[in-house]
Amino acid sequence: MQFVGYDTGEAGLYVSEAGGDRDGDTSSPSETDAGAAVEFVPLDPGVELAYTLGDRHCAGTVTDEGHVSCPDPTAPHCPQHRSTWVCAKCTGTCLKDEMDCVEPHAVYLAAFAPDTFKVGVTREWRFETRLREQGADRGALLAVVPDGRVAREREAEIAAEIPDRVRIPKKRVGLHRDVDTDAWRALLDDFDVDEDDRHEFDYGLDLRDRPVAETIATGTVRGVKGRLLVLDHAGSTYAVDLRDLVGYEATPEATTRDLQASLGAWG
């Protein structure tokens, strides 16, 4: 089997029944793995995961007919199977043949503990969902504008002062921290944000110490915050970037690999 994707909204992993290199089989993916079944493994708190990671290669592609594997060693996806969302690069000048973001969009600020802030845009109806998908601790609605073009223009203006992206390592180091409330309030006051447009999110992780950064799929799920899966295993707590699991072959048994222990394991 192979990890072929993840969902941050529903919090889960997609696992394909397609195997690895099939003992040296070099047949094309379409001849061997077309339509391989894909299982959704939920990552709800308390779920027990028990997978040992093997080799990693391209995760291929998932279609309505199932998973089509790819032996290319590039992971998580090779150039043939890598998709690029052009809207992520948009700054107000449409990169598509025809602009299709013609519905109200929200321009927002997001906070990640303790004091990392970003600006972003999303469709108005996905505002709170998008914040949760990113693992934001706080969010604030700045404006609702007629379409995505206007939203991206506004975002680009604000991004000259406030970043428009936050990397996973930055989010991971603040998993056990609270948001610097004074800094967040000061930022929102600069934008004159109403109290009704300020939101807080709780992911139920209940962490006292920073989790250890690791790539494993064995342990008890404590929770998922954006792309970060938090697992308890052998007395330690680990933070796993779900994207780092994609492409790995896996066997359904707990890992026996020696792992770095967290500070809590010695308490």
C-alpha positions as CSV (number, residue, x, y, z in Angstrom):
1,M,0.0,0.0,0.0
2,Q,1.0,3.6,-0.4
3,F,0.0,7.0,1.2
4,V,-1.3,9.0,-1.8
5,G,-2.9,12.1,-0.3
6,Y,-4.4,13.8,2.8
7,D,-7.4,16.0,3.7
8,T,-7.0,18.8,6.2
9,G,-10.7,19.6,6.2
10,E,-12.0,16.2,7.2
11,A,-8.6,15.3,8.7
12,G,-7.6,12.0,7.1
13,L,-5.1,10.1,4.9
14,Y,-5.7,8.5,1.6
15,V,-4.1,5.0,1.4
16,S,-3.9,3.1,-1.9
17,E,-3.9,-0.7,-2.1
18,A,-1.4,-0.4,-4.9
19,G,1.9,-1.9,-3.9
20,G,5.5,-0.8,-4.4
21,D,7.9,-1.9,-7.2
22,R,6.3,-5.4,-7.4
23,D,9.6,-7.2,-7.1
24,G,11.2,-5.3,-9.9
25,D,8.2,-5.1,-12.2
26,T,8.8,-2.3,-14.6
27,S,5.4,-2.4,-16.3
28,S,3.7,1.0,-16.9
29,P,1.5,2.2,-14.0
30,S,-1.6,2.1,-16.3
31,E,-1.1,-1.6,-16.9
32,T,-0.7,-2.6,-13.3
33,D,-2.3,-0.2,-10.8
34,A,-5.0,1.6,-12.8
35,G,-8.1,1.6,-10.6
36,A,-6.4,0.5,-7.4
37,A,-8.8,1.0,-4.5
38,V,-8.2,4.0,-2.2
39,E,-9.1,4.0,1.5
40,F,-9.8,7.1,3.6
41,V,-8.2,6.7,7.1
42,P,-9.7,9.3,9.5
43,L,-7.4,11.1,11.8
44,D,-9.9,11.7,14.6
45,P,-8.5,12.1,18.2
46,G,-8.0,8.6,19.7
47,V,-7.5,6.8,16.4
48,E,-4.7,4.3,16.6
49,L,-2.3,4.3,13.6
50,A,0.1,1.4,13.0
51,Y,2.0,1.7,9.7
52,T,5.7,1.2,9.0
53,L,7.1,3.4,6.3
54,G,9.1,1.9,3.4
55,D,10.4,3.3,0.2
56,R,9.1,6.7,-1.0
57,H,8.4,7.6,-4.6
58,C,5.8,9.5,-6.7
59,A,2.3,9.1,-5.3
60,G,0.9,9.0,-8.9
61,T,-2.6,10.2,-9.3
62,V,-6.1,9.5,-8.0
63,T,-9.0,9.5,-10.4
64,D,-12.7,8.5,-10.2
65,E,-11.6,5.0,-11.2
66,G,-9.0,4.7,-8.4
67,H,-5.3,5.2,-7.9
68,V,-2.8,5.0,-10.7
69,S,0.7,4.5,-9.2
70,C,4.0,5.9,-10.6
71,P,7.5,4.4,-10.0
72,D,9.3,7.8,-10.5
73,P,11.5,8.3,-7.5
74,T,10.5,12.0,-7.2
75,A,8.3,12.5,-4.1
76,P,5.6,13.4,-3.3
77,H,4.9,13.8,-7.0
78,C,7.0,13.7,-10.1
79,P,6.7,16.5,-12.7
80,Q,4.1,14.5,-14.7
81,H,1.8,14.2,-11.7
82,R,2.5,17.5,-10.0
83,S,-0.4,20.0,-10.2
84,T,0.0,23.7,-9.9
85,W,-2.9,25.9,-8.7
86,V,-2.4,29.1,-10.7
87,C,-4.7,31.1,-8.4
88,A,-2.1,30.8,-5.6
89,K,0.3,32.9,-7.8
90,C,-2.3,35.5,-8.7
91,T,-1.8,39.0,-7.6
92,G,-4.8,40.4,-9.5
93,T,-3.9,39.7,-13.0
94,C,-5.6,36.4,-14.0
95,L,-3.3,33.6,-15.1
96,K,-6.1,31.5,-16.6
97,D,-7.6,31.6,-20.1
98,E,-10.8,32.9,-18.5
99,M,-11.3,34.3,-15.1
100,D,-13.6,32.1,-13.0
101,C,-13.4,33.5,-9.5
102,V,-16.5,35.7,-10.0
103,E,-18.1,35.4,-6.6
104,P,-17.6,37.3,-3.3
105,H,-14.1,36.7,-1.7
106,A,-12.9,37.3,1.8
107,V,-9.6,39.1,2.6
108,Y,-8.4,38.0,6.0
109,L,-5.6,37.9,8.6
110,A,-4.5,34.7,10.3
111,A,-2.5,34.2,13.5
112,F,-0.3,31.3,14.4
113,A,1.1,31.0,17.9
114,P,2.9,32.7,19.3
115,D,3.3,35.8,17.0
116,T,3.3,34.8,13.4
117,F,0.7,36.6,11.2
118,K,-0.3,36.3,7.5
119,V,-2.8,37.8,5.0
120,G,-4.9,35.6,2.8
121,V,-7.9,35.4,0.5
122,T,-10.6,32.8,0.0
123,R,-14.2,32.5,-1.2
124,E,-16.4,34.2,1.3
125,W,-18.3,31.0,2.2
126,R,-15.1,29.2,3.0
127,F,-13.6,31.8,5.3
128,E,-13.6,29.9,8.6
129,T,-13.0,26.6,6.9
130,R,-9.9,28.0,5.2
131,L,-8.5,29.2,8.5
132,R,-8.9,25.8,10.0
133,E,-7.4,24.1,7.0
134,Q,-4.3,26.2,7.6
135,G,-4.2,25.5,11.3
136,A,-4.7,29.1,12.3
137,D,-5.2,29.9,16.0
138,R,-6.9,33.2,15.3
139,G,-8.5,34.8,12.3
140,A,-10.0,38.2,11.3
141,L,-12.1,39.2,8.4
142,L,-10.8,42.4,6.8
143,A,-13.2,42.8,3.9
144,V,-15.5,41.0,1.5
145,V,-14.9,42.1,-2.1
146,P,-16.8,41.2,-5.3
147,D,-14.4,38.7,-6.9
148,G,-11.0,37.0,-6.6
149,R,-9.2,39.5,-8.7
150,V,-10.0,42.4,-6.4
151,A,-9.2,40.2,-3.4
152,R,-5.8,39.3,-4.8
153,E,-5.0,42.9,-5.5
154,R,-5.9,43.8,-1.9
155,E,-3.9,40.9,-0.6
156,A,-0.8,41.9,-2.6
157,E,-1.0,45.4,-1.1
158,I,-1.1,44.1,2.4
159,A,1.6,41.5,1.7
160,A,4.1,44.3,1.3
161,E,3.9,44.6,5.1
162,I,2.5,41.2,6.3
163,P,3.5,37.8,4.8
164,D,1.1,35.9,2.6
165,R,2.4,32.5,3.6
166,V,3.7,30.7,6.7
167,R,5.9,27.6,6.4
168,I,5.2,24.4,8.3
169,P,8.3,24.6,10.5
170,K,7.1,28.0,11.8
171,K,3.7,26.6,12.6
172,R,5.2,23.5,14.3
173,V,7.3,25.4,16.8
174,G,4.2,27.2,18.1
175,L,2.0,24.1,18.6
176,H,2.3,24.2,22.4
177,R,2.1,28.0,22.6
178,D,-0.7,30.6,22.9
179,V,-1.1,33.5,20.6
180,D,0.5,36.8,21.8
181,T,-2.8,38.5,22.4
182,D,-1.4,42.0,22.7
183,A,0.5,41.7,19.3
184,W,-2.6,40.3,17.6
185,R,-4.9,43.0,19.0
186,A,-2.5,45.7,18.0
187,L,-2.4,44.4,14.4
188,L,-6.2,44.2,14.2
189,D,-6.5,47.7,15.6
190,D,-4.3,48.9,12.8
191,F,-6.9,47.5,10.4
192,D,-9.9,48.7,12.4
193,V,-11.4,45.1,12.6
194,D,-14.7,44.8,14.4
195,E,-15.0,42.4,17.4
196,D,-17.6,40.4,15.5
197,D,-15.1,39.7,12.7
198,R,-12.5,38.2,15.1
199,H,-12.4,34.4,15.5
200,E,-10.5,31.9,17.7
201,F,-10.0,28.2,17.0
202,D,-9.2,25.3,19.4
203,Y,-7.8,22.0,18.0
204,G,-7.9,20.2,21.2
205,L,-4.2,19.3,21.2
206,D,-3.6,20.1,24.9
207,L,0.2,20.3,24.6
208,R,2.5,21.3,27.4
209,D,5.8,20.9,25.4
210,R,6.8,21.2,21.8
211,P,6.2,17.9,19.9
212,V,9.2,16.3,18.2
213,A,9.3,16.8,14.4
214,E,9.2,13.4,12.8
215,T,7.8,11.4,9.9
216,I,6.0,8.4,11.3
217,A,2.5,6.9,11.0
218,T,2.4,4.9,14.3
219,G,0.7,6.1,17.4
220,T,-2.4,7.5,19.0
221,V,-3.8,10.5,17.2
222,R,-4.0,13.5,19.5
223,G,-5.3,15.8,16.8
224,V,-4.7,17.5,13.5
225,K,-4.0,21.2,13.1
226,G,-3.8,22.2,9.5
227,R,-1.3,20.0,7.8
228,L,0.3,18.9,11.1
229,L,-0.7,15.5,12.6
230,V,0.1,15.2,16.3
231,L,0.7,11.7,17.6
232,D,1.5,10.1,20.9
233,H,3.8,7.1,20.7
234,A,6.0,5.3,23.3
235,G,5.7,8.1,25.8
236,S,6.6,10.9,23.4
237,T,4.5,13.3,21.3
238,Y,5.3,13.9,17.6
239,A,4.3,16.4,15.0
240,V,4.1,15.0,11.5
241,D,3.7,17.1,8.3
242,L,1.0,15.1,6.4
243,R,2.6,16.1,3.1
244,D,5.8,14.4,4.2
245,L,3.9,11.0,4.4
246,V,2.6,11.2,0.8
247,G,4.5,8.9,-1.5
248,Y,5.6,6.4,1.2
249,E,4.9,2.8,0.8
250,A,3.6,1.4,4.0
251,T,2.9,-1.9,5.7
252,P,0.1,-2.2,8.3
253,E,2.2,-2.8,11.4
254,A,3.6,-0.5,14.0
255,T,7.0,0.9,13.4
256,T,10.0,-0.4,15.5
257,R,12.3,2.3,14.4
258,D,14.2,4.2,17.1
259,L,12.8,7.7,17.4
260,Q,13.9,10.8,19.3
261,A,12.0,11.1,22.6
262,S,10.3,14.3,23.6
263,L,11.0,16.1,26.9
264,G,7.8,14.8,28.3
265,A,8.9,11.2,28.1
266,W,11.5,11.9,30.8
267,G,9.1,13.6,33.2
